[in-house]
Amino acid sequence: MNGLEVEIVGLRLRNPTILASGIFDETGRSMLEVAKAGAGAIVTKSVSMQERQGYPNPCVAEVECGLLNAMGLPNPGIAAYADEIAMGRQGGVPVIGSAVGSNEDEIAEVAASLCSAGVDAVELNLSCPHADGHGMEMGSTPEIVRNVCDIVSARIDKPVLAKLTPNTTSIASLAEAAEEGGADGVVAINTLKGMTICPELRAPVLSNRVGGLSGPAIRSVGVRSVFEIFEAVEIPIIGVGGVSTARDALEYFMAGARAVQIGTAVRSQGTAVFSEVCWGLTKFMSDNGYESISDIVGVAHDDRA
Ligand SMILES: Cc1cc2nc3c(=O)[nH]c(=O)nc-3n(C[C@H](O)[C@H](O)[C@H](O)COP(=O)(O)O)c2cc1C
């Protein structure tokens, strides 16, 4: 193992940077580019059983220190997306399929179809703040999270990751429920519910009015969430939200994440962000006497310092 290699939910990653769901992963070709650029793994765009059109424009708005989006989970449906996954897998890094659905059985069905399409693990998107019927209502209480993880884990034999929201209740209690339901790991966080208004138009900018905030603005919420989850569960955590530098990633590792996902920064910095973060991590490790990323995981907790 080189110093950046990590093992998480049974997957061996060449480094701990993962493409987050929904950014630059709509096609097999873009997944290949991300693999070529150095990411350790890829999460697909969230996919549903049937095609979803998503919301009309405007569905993205730049705000200070972040991005507000209400795409509405547009995707071609799992049957049509399978070819993109097959191409994405040629990049030689693990591909994690992201599943959405309007109820537990539908999510389990999508998860099973993703496995048939060849993904290495499934991430359950239980946390989209702007997709009525397919959004964070599937992850809003511990009971719902436990139930959906239970049903999906029984249905598929690939690792199951639950992607959680900090928008509803204690995210640590959601993570505990995911663990009890048999999830192999948790991913925190999805976007934060937000809105921006155009004063001239006296109306919200996004066609859906409400969207999900991502980017640097949410990093401290993500780090806090991972910190709390680390104290509540044994299963591995993947941190996501506002990572664009090695320093940002280190905050997540020190809070307890074993890997990080990167989304919005791919839009602003391009796919080079993966190798830039890895370069900075290698330098930090060498300057501070760490031999592997796992030596850094959770060190910000008192009893590990
Ligand atoms: C344009 C856009 C589309 C997204 N689509 C999805 C999606 O389909 N499924 C999902 O689980 N998360 C989706 N997300 C959320 C990201 O995966 C990630 O959790 C969030 O953006 C925080 O990470 P970041 O600050 O690095 O972008 C999307 C985010 C953006 C900005």
The ligand as an SDF file (V2000), in Angstrom:
LIG
                    3D

 31 33  0  0  0  0  0  0  0  0999 V2000
  -25.0540   20.3360   -9.6470 C   0  0  0  0  0  0  0  0  0  0  0  0
  -25.1110   19.3350   -8.5180 C   0  0  0  0  0  0  0  0  0  0  0  0
  -25.7870   18.1330   -8.7130 C   0  0  0  0  0  0  0  0  0  0  0  0
  -25.8450   17.1900   -7.6790 C   0  0  0  0  0  0  0  0  0  0  0  0
  -26.4940   16.0060   -7.8900 N   0  0  0  0  0  0  0  0  0  0  0  0
  -26.4950   15.0520   -6.9050 C   0  0  0  0  0  0  0  0  0  0  0  0
  -27.0720   13.7820   -7.1340 C   0  0  0  0  0  0  0  0  0  0  0  0
  -27.5750   13.4630   -8.2210 O   0  0  0  0  0  0  0  0  0  0  0  0
  -27.0520   12.8750   -6.1110 N   0  0  0  0  0  0  0  0  0  0  0  0
  -26.4780   13.1450   -4.8870 C   0  0  0  0  0  0  0  0  0  0  0  0
  -26.4680   12.2920   -4.0030 O   0  0  0  0  0  0  0  0  0  0  0  0
  -25.9030   14.3550   -4.6630 N   0  0  0  0  0  0  0  0  0  0  0  0
  -25.9000   15.2960   -5.6370 C   0  0  0  0  0  0  0  0  0  0  0  0
  -25.2830   16.4940   -5.4070 N   0  0  0  0  0  0  0  0  0  0  0  0
  -24.6520   16.7470   -4.0910 C   0  0  0  0  0  0  0  0  0  0  0  0
  -23.1480   16.4010   -4.1270 C   0  0  0  0  0  0  0  0  0  0  0  0
  -22.9260   15.0430   -4.4070 O   0  0  0  0  0  0  0  0  0  0  0  0
  -22.4830   16.7600   -2.7800 C   0  0  0  0  0  0  0  0  0  0  0  0
  -23.0650   16.0010   -1.7360 O   0  0  0  0  0  0  0  0  0  0  0  0
  -22.6230   18.2420   -2.4320 C   0  0  0  0  0  0  0  0  0  0  0  0
  -22.5680   19.0360   -3.5880 O   0  0  0  0  0  0  0  0  0  0  0  0
  -21.5510   18.7060   -1.4460 C   0  0  0  0  0  0  0  0  0  0  0  0
  -20.2650   18.5040   -1.9690 O   0  0  0  0  0  0  0  0  0  0  0  0
  -19.4250   19.6790   -2.7250 P   0  0  0  0  0  0  0  0  0  0  0  0
  -19.4600   20.8810   -1.8280 O   0  0  0  0  0  0  0  0  0  0  0  0
  -18.0600   19.1050   -2.9350 O   0  0  0  0  0  0  0  0  0  0  0  0
  -20.1480   19.9370   -4.0130 O   0  0  0  0  0  0  0  0  0  0  0  0
  -25.2140   17.4650   -6.4250 C   0  0  0  0  0  0  0  0  0  0  0  0
  -24.5320   18.6690   -6.2460 C   0  0  0  0  0  0  0  0  0  0  0  0
  -24.4650   19.5980   -7.2730 C   0  0  0  0  0  0  0  0  0  0  0  0
  -23.7120   20.8880   -7.0470 C   0  0  0  0  0  0  0  0  0  0  0  0
  1  2  1  0
  2  3  1  0
  2 30  2  0
  3  4  2  0
  4  5  1  0
  4 28  1  0
  5  6  2  0
  6  7  1  0
  6 13  1  0
  7  8  2  0
  7  9  1  0
  9 10  1  0
 10 11  2  0
 10 12  1  0
 12 13  2  0
 13 14  1  0
 14 15  1  0
 14 28  1  0
 15 16  1  0
 16 17  1  0
 16 18  1  0
 18 19  1  0
 18 20  1  0
 20 21  1  0
 20 22  1  0
 22 23  1  0
 23 24  1  0
 24 25  2  0
 24 26  1  0
 24 27  1  0
 28 29  2  0
 29 30  1  0
 30 31  1  0
M  END
$$$$
